[in-house]
Amino acid sequence: MLSCDSKVEDQQTNDSLVSIQLKEYYPFREGGAWSFNWENNRGDRWQGMLSVTDMTDEEGYTTYIVVDTTIMNETVEVSRSAYMWDSEGLKHLYRVAANGDSTYFRPARIVLPSNLNIGVDYNHNYHYNVFSVSGDKIFSGDVRQKYRLIGSDRVVTTYGKWDKTAVIESIRIDDYPNKTTRVRRQVIWYAENVGPVKIVTGIPLETEELTGETTGQLVATR
């Protein structure tokens, strides 16, 4: 288990990164796990963990079963998902929530493209359906997703320090059947051979400041 206990220091930006292959920046492997502490603007705090419990290698791709555990105010929720790394990137195939509801993505939702060039948008569209435990469809939506490699940062958090990370911005636009739309922006700092070390969600679209509604920080990984 890699644990990080450095104190917060300054953060420097270095945009020298031009193109990057990203598989080693989120190294899924059987037995791998990532623990995060989360906090939002209201002051709510909770813990989260992703654990890879199973891995299957096929020709050209690898699939993983991942358990997602959230602990907040002594309440524990556990969901399970299937992911796949192939030539296009890390894909989310489906998710089964703690209450038994399941979400399926068509085509598979790309969590992280296999490679990005700085300043060049990577666009990905998909549809999702949510089914109840009895098999009834209870929700659906269409997503337009855009990823962009925006640079390389030295990142220091409460729990660790990474001299160089790939900083990836994503903008997600959900189009719902009732003709409403929701737009969300987030930025994730990925460290090579580690994974995501800082996650900021709910960033206003027009701001250059990479702060938002919710922040997650990597506490430990193995």
SULTAGI-V581385 format. One record per residue. N is the residue number from 1. PHI is phi as a letter, one per 30 degrees, with the letter a starting at -180 (999 if undefined). Layout:
BEGIN
n->N phi->PHI
n->N phi->PHI
END
This chain:
BEGIN
n->1 phi->999
n->2 phi->d
n->3 phi->c
n->4 phi->b
n->5 phi->b
n->6 phi->d
n->7 phi->d
n->8 phi->d
n->9 phi->b
n->10 phi->d
n->11 phi->b
n->12 phi->c
n->13 phi->c
n->14 phi->b
n->15 phi->c
n->16 phi->d
n->17 phi->d
n->18 phi->c
n->19 phi->b
n->20 phi->b
n->21 phi->c
n->22 phi->c
n->23 phi->d
n->24 phi->d
n->25 phi->c
n->26 phi->b
n->27 phi->d
n->28 phi->d
n->29 phi->a
n->30 phi->d
n->31 phi->i
n->32 phi->d
n->33 phi->a
n->34 phi->b
n->35 phi->c
n->36 phi->b
n->37 phi->c
n->38 phi->b
n->39 phi->a
n->40 phi->c
n->41 phi->d
n->42 phi->d
n->43 phi->j
n->44 phi->d
n->45 phi->b
n->46 phi->a
n->47 phi->c
n->48 phi->b
n->49 phi->b
n->50 phi->c
n->51 phi->b
n->52 phi->d
n->53 phi->c
n->54 phi->a
n->55 phi->b
n->56 phi->b
n->57 phi->c
n->58 phi->b
n->59 phi->d
n->60 phi->j
n->61 phi->a
n->62 phi->b
n->63 phi->c
n->64 phi->b
n->65 phi->c
n->66 phi->b
n->67 phi->c
n->68 phi->c
n->69 phi->c
n->70 phi->b
n->71 phi->b
n->72 phi->b
n->73 phi->h
n->74 phi->i
n->75 phi->c
n->76 phi->c
n->77 phi->b
n->78 phi->b
n->79 phi->b
n->80 phi->b
n->81 phi->b
n->82 phi->c
n->83 phi->b
n->84 phi->b
n->85 phi->c
n->86 phi->b
n->87 phi->d
n->88 phi->d
n->89 phi->k
n->90 phi->d
n->91 phi->c
n->92 phi->c
n->93 phi->d
n->94 phi->a
n->95 phi->b
n->96 phi->c
n->97 phi->d
n->98 phi->d
n->99 phi->d
n->100 phi->j
n->101 phi->d
n->102 phi->b
n->103 phi->b
n->104 phi->b
n->105 phi->c
n->106 phi->b
n->107 phi->d
n->108 phi->e
n->109 phi->d
n->110 phi->d
n->111 phi->d
n->112 phi->b
n->113 phi->d
n->114 phi->d
n->115 phi->a
n->116 phi->b
n->117 phi->c
n->118 phi->d
n->119 phi->i
n->120 phi->c
n->121 phi->d
n->122 phi->c
n->123 phi->c
n->124 phi->b
n->125 phi->c
n->126 phi->a
n->127 phi->c
n->128 phi->b
n->129 phi->b
n->130 phi->c
n->131 phi->c
n->132 phi->d
n->133 phi->d
n->134 phi->d
n->135 phi->j
n->136 phi->d
n->137 phi->d
n->138 phi->c
n->139 phi->a
n->140 phi->a
n->141 phi->a
n->142 phi->c
n->143 phi->b
n->144 phi->c
n->145 phi->c
n->146 phi->b
n->147 phi->c
n->148 phi->b
n->149 phi->d
n->150 phi->c
n->151 phi->l
n->152 phi->b
n->153 phi->c
n->154 phi->d
n->155 phi->c
n->156 phi->b
n->157 phi->c
n->158 phi->d
n->159 phi->c
n->160 phi->a
n->161 phi->b
n->162 phi->b
n->163 phi->d
n->164 phi->b
n->165 phi->b
n->166 phi->d
n->167 phi->c
n->168 phi->b
n->169 phi->c
n->170 phi->b
n->171 phi->b
n->172 phi->c
n->173 phi->c
n->174 phi->c
n->175 phi->c
n->176 phi->c
n->177 phi->e
n->178 phi->d
n->179 phi->i
n->180 phi->d
n->181 phi->b
n->182 phi->b
n->183 phi->c
n->184 phi->b
n->185 phi->b
n->186 phi->b
n->187 phi->b
n->188 phi->b
n->189 phi->c
n->190 phi->c
n->191 phi->c
n->192 phi->d
n->193 phi->i
n->194 phi->b
n->195 phi->k
n->196 phi->d
n->197 phi->c
n->198 phi->a
n->199 phi->b
n->200 phi->b
n->201 phi->c
n->202 phi->i
n->203 phi->d
n->204 phi->e
n->205 phi->d
n->206 phi->c
n->207 phi->d
n->208 phi->c
n->209 phi->d
n->210 phi->d
n->211 phi->b
n->212 phi->b
n->213 phi->d
n->214 phi->b
n->215 phi->b
n->216 phi->c
n->217 phi->b
n->218 phi->d
n->219 phi->c
n->220 phi->a
n->221 phi->b
n->222 phi->b
END
